[in-house]
């Protein structure tokens, strides 16, 4: 899947920092698997897609890299990260710990 094939809502620069808004939208696309692991995310394409400068696109990609959702390679660019089996196990173990508490809290707030 190519980033150019995706559609994203317009970024409202008056109400929200552009780089953070782009990061949020790309994060959602990665988590929802609309952008597959290994997909190249070039600064130019991201900038064009969101109608921002490469500097803003670079900042968004750096934020995603810091979060571990994107890996950057010198002289090659940024790519959607491909989690290792161990990372996947850690995520699922964390979810098993957290989700029962969330379900209990949600059930307690239910109204008839």
For each residue, the residues with C-beta under 8 A, 3 or more apart:
1: 5 6 34 35 36 39
2: 5 6 39
3: 6 35 39 40 41 42 45 46 49
4: 45 49
5: 1 2
6: 1 2 3 29 34 35 49
7:
8: 25 29 49 50
9: 25
10: 51
11: 16 18 21 22 25 50 51 52
12: 15 16 21
13: 16 17 18 21
14:
15: 12
16: 11 12 13 20 21
17: 13 20 21
18: 11 13 21 22 50 52 56 60
19: 22 23 56 59 60 63
20: 16 17 23 24 60 63
21: 11 12 13 16 17 18 24 25
22: 11 18 19 25 26 46 50 52 56 57 60
23: 19 20 26 27 60 63 64
24: 20 21 27 28
25: 8 9 11 21 22 28 29 50
26: 22 23 29 30 35 41 46 60 61 64 69 70
27: 23 24 30 31 64 67 69
28: 24 25 31 32
29: 6 8 25 26 32 34 35
30: 26 27 33 34 35 64 69 70 80 81
31: 27 28 69
32: 28 29
33: 30 36
34: 1 6 29 30
35: 1 3 6 26 29 30 39 41 80
36: 1 33 39 80
37: 80 81 82 83
38: 79 80 82
39: 1 2 3 35 36 79 80
40: 3 77 78 79
41: 3 26 35 45 46 61 70 77 78 79 80
42: 3 45 46 77 78
43: 46 47 54 57 58 61 77 78
44: 47 48 54 57
45: 3 4 41 42 48 49
46: 3 22 26 41 42 43 49 50 52 57 60 61
47: 43 44 50 51 52 53 54 56 57
48: 44 45 51
49: 3 4 6 8 45 46
50: 8 11 18 22 25 46 47 56 57
51: 10 11 47 48
52: 11 18 22 46 47 56 57
53: 47 56 57
54: 43 44 47 57 58
55: 58 59
56: 18 19 22 47 50 52 53 59 60
57: 22 43 44 46 47 50 52 53 54 60 61
58: 43 54 55 61 62
59: 19 55 56 62 63
60: 18 19 20 22 23 26 46 56 57 63 64
61: 26 41 43 46 57 58 64 65 70 72 78
62: 58 59 65 66 72
63: 19 20 23 59 60 66 67
64: 23 26 27 30 60 61 67 69 70 78
65: 61 62 68 69 70 71 72 78
66: 62 63
67: 27 63 64 70
68: 65 81
69: 26 27 30 31 64 65 80 81
70: 26 30 41 61 64 65 67 78 79 80 81
71: 65 78 79 81
72: 61 62 65 77 78 79
73: 76 77 78 79
74:
75:
76: 73 79
77: 40 41 42 43 72 73
78: 40 41 42 43 61 64 65 70 71 72 73
79: 38 39 40 41 70 71 72 73 76
80: 30 35 36 37 38 39 41 69 70
81: 30 37 68 69 70 71
82: 37 38
83: 37 87 88 91
84: 87 88
85: 88 89
86: 89 90
87: 83 84 90 91
88: 83 84 85 91 92
89: 85 86 92 93
90: 86 87 93 94
91: 83 87 88 94 95
92: 88 89 95 96
93: 89 90 96 97
94: 90 91 97 98
95: 91 92 98 99
96: 92 93 99 100
97: 93 94 100
98: 94 95 101 102
99: 95 96 102 103
100: 96 97 103 104
101: 98 104 105
102: 98 99 105 106
103: 99 100 106 107
104: 100 101 107 108
105: 101 102 108 109
106: 102 103 109 110
107: 103 104 110
108: 104 105
109: 105 106
110: 106 107
111:
112:
